[in-house]
Amino acid sequence: MRRAASTAAATTTRMAAAEEVRQASAAATAAEAASASVPAPAGSRWARVWPSALRWIPTSTDRIIAAEKRLLSVLKTGYVQESVSIGSAPPGSKVRWFGSSSDEPRFINTVTFDSKDNAPTLVMVHGYGASQGFFFRNFDALASRFRVIAIDQLGWGGSSRPDFTCKSTEETEAWFIDSFEEWRKAKNLSNFILLGHSFGGYVAAKYALKHPEHVQHLILVGSAGFSSETDQSSEWLTKFRATWKGMLANHLWESNFTPQRIVRGLGPWGPDLVRRYTTARFGSHSMGELLTDHESSLLTDYIYHTLAAKASGELCLKYIFSFGAFAKKPLLHSASDWKVPTTFIYGHDDWMNYKGAQQARENMKVPCEIIRVPQGGHFVFIDNPVGFHSAIFYACRKFLSEDAEEGLALPDGLISA
């Protein structure tokens, strides 16, 4: 009887937890719907009579760009910000972008930094839940050697946020790869170095697999997508899923309950939650160089506006990865098809495992290097910008110097894996 009572209690606990999740999800959805009823564009008549301070979610595309401008004001290098149109549908297609209910024009928020004549082009792609402004500590140093162009992926940051209608891994990959290709055409780019961080690394790698003719070199920073649930390292996940906490977490994942929904659900209290995260991750829990108070304030403001805006690209998560961030179509399985020389860069304490890159390298038929940067975690470019820049310059040595030697020694402090 005691065993039956214990089982019943456990069942009741799981049901109660599930009900709490359902209620939280419903509350977040209601908050998002309520905010959607108040048009965000600053130029609209409604926006003029409804001050942003009175909105449940006080943000808009204009405010994202304004926050971006404030964050980039710490730079010494000049830049141009533009919204690059990629059309409302793929060229030659009679359907809207992936069946979206809206046919409004799509655009990619782009910043291009001043550079020396004939400098190699470096295109930077951010990761999940981030935007190009996360590279603010790197733009000055990189622009001294490259023509740096950074973008917000479709559905993130200051780019347009169309309704996310993808229902499969293939459609979701196409959402990002094809929109990036349309952006490339609009910018008339070719023969560039492509850098992607985390999920952006996954997108960059998939793009290079499909369009290798445009990419001179691929740099994957803490890249996601090199492991799957069939790996031995996922045994812990199987055990965790068997617990009520695991079932709850998996349910949230499959329901597409993103961290951004929490920020939106908190409404005017959302900025404080983001501030707590920024202060902890890049302050008390930083693995390297701390943000100054001014940097922290600017980054917090920027992150809030990019997270609180309309849900779009963020909804890709469950179609690309299963719970635990294991790729449904691992890049490891495509390693033998790689056609672009690649450099992997990982922070020494990155939670993304560099051993997946080592496995991929075994099957690659192109040059491949793996570099670990000390005093850095998943956001190694913020934690240790000097070490990160050193790794980038080393990876691109043959583009930066005509007489660069392939056997040039790895800079002090960096680790070859």
Salt bridges, closest charged atoms under 4 A:
GLU19 OE2 - ARG22 NH2 2.59
GLU32 OE2 - ARG261 NE 3.42
GLU32 OE2 - ARG264 NH1 3.36
GLU82 OE2 - LYS187 NZ 2.50
ASP103 OD2 - ARG96 NE 3.80
ASP163 OD1 - LYS310 NZ 2.80
GLU170 OE2 - LYS329 NZ 2.73
GLU173 OE2 - LYS206 NZ 3.44
ASP178 OD1 - LYS210 NZ 3.12
GLU181 OE1 - ARG184 NE 2.88
GLU182 OE2 - LYS185 NZ 3.53
GLU213 OE2 - HIS211 ND1 3.78
GLU213 OE2 - HIS214 NE2 3.29
GLU229 OE1 - ARG241 NH1 2.84
ASP272 OD1 - ARG275 NH2 2.60
ASP272 OD2 - ARG276 NE 2.97
GLU289 OE2 - ARG137 NH2 3.70
GLU295 OE1 - ARG137 NH2 2.81
ASP301 OD2 - ARG70 NH2 2.55
ASP301 OD1 - HIS305 NE2 3.29
GLU314 OE1 - ARG264 NH2 2.49
ASP349 OD1 - HIS348 ND1 3.37
ASP350 OD1 - HIS378 ND1 2.83
GLU369 OE2 - ARG397 NH2 2.86
ASP383 OD2 - ARG281 NH2 2.91
GLU406 OE1 - ARG397 NH2 3.93
